[in-house]
């Protein structure tokens, strides 16, 4: 198992963000996928499935979740998260 550092590199280029963005738009993922067992409020679950049902290209729920996680990583990288993290 490989650890992925989520902080920005000094060069300004973030491989983790690029991979996550690519995952959102591509079906042929070149990165190992891992399950994320998590319970979410039923209303969120319904909304995600409604988003999938209303998407023009029948986007899988997984891709919406990956997009949301990408935004979350960026938020924390910019120091704007709701919870404090160690450097």
C-alpha positions in Angstrom: 0.0 0.0 0.0 1.3 3.4 -0.9 0.9 6.5 1.2 -0.2 9.6 -0.8 0.9 13.0 0.5 -2.0 15.5 0.1 -0.1 18.7 0.7 1.1 20.9 -2.2 4.6 20.3 -3.5 7.0 23.2 -3.6 6.9 23.3 -7.4 3.2 24.2 -7.3 2.3 20.9 -9.1 0.0 18.5 -7.2 0.1 14.9 -8.6 -2.7 13.8 -6.2 -5.1 16.5 -7.5 -4.2 15.8 -11.1 -4.9 12.1 -10.6 -8.2 12.8 -8.8 -9.4 15.2 -11.5 -8.4 12.6 -14.2 -10.4 10.0 -12.3 -13.5 12.1 -12.4 -13.4 12.5 -16.2 -12.0 9.1 -17.2 -13.3 5.6 -17.0 -9.9 3.9 -17.5 -8.3 4.6 -14.1 -4.6 3.8 -13.9 -4.7 3.9 -10.1 -5.7 1.1 -7.8 -9.2 1.6 -6.5 -10.0 1.0 -2.8 -13.4 0.7 -1.2 -14.4 3.4 1.2 -17.0 2.0 3.6 -18.8 5.0 5.1 -22.3 5.7 6.3 -23.9 9.0 5.1 -27.2 10.6 5.9 -30.0 9.1 3.9 -30.8 12.5 2.4 -27.2 12.7 0.9 -27.6 9.2 -0.5 -30.9 10.2 -2.2 -29.4 13.4 -3.6 -26.4 11.5 -5.0 -28.6 9.0 -6.7 -30.8 11.8 -8.0 -27.7 13.5 -9.4 -26.8 10.3 -11.2 -30.3 9.8 -12.5 -30.4 13.4 -13.8 -26.9 13.4 -15.4 -26.9 13.5 -19.1 -24.2 10.8 -19.4 -25.4 8.6 -16.5 -22.4 9.5 -14.4 -21.7 6.9 -11.6 -22.2 8.1 -8.0 -18.5 7.1 -7.5 -17.4 9.9 -9.8 -19.5 12.5 -8.0 -17.9 11.4 -4.7 -14.4 11.5 -6.1 -15.1 15.0 -7.4 -16.3 16.0 -3.9 -13.2 14.5 -2.3 -11.0 16.4 -4.7 -12.6 19.6 -3.7 -12.2 18.6 0.0 -8.5 18.0 -0.5 -8.0 21.4 -2.2 -10.0 23.1 0.6 -7.6 21.6 3.3 -4.5 22.3 1.2 -5.6 25.9 1.2 -6.0 25.9 5.0 -9.8 26.4 4.8 -11.0 23.2 6.3 -13.3 23.1 9.3 -11.0 20.8 11.3 -7.4 21.3 12.3 -4.7 19.0 10.8 -1.1 18.6 11.8 1.4 19.6 9.2 
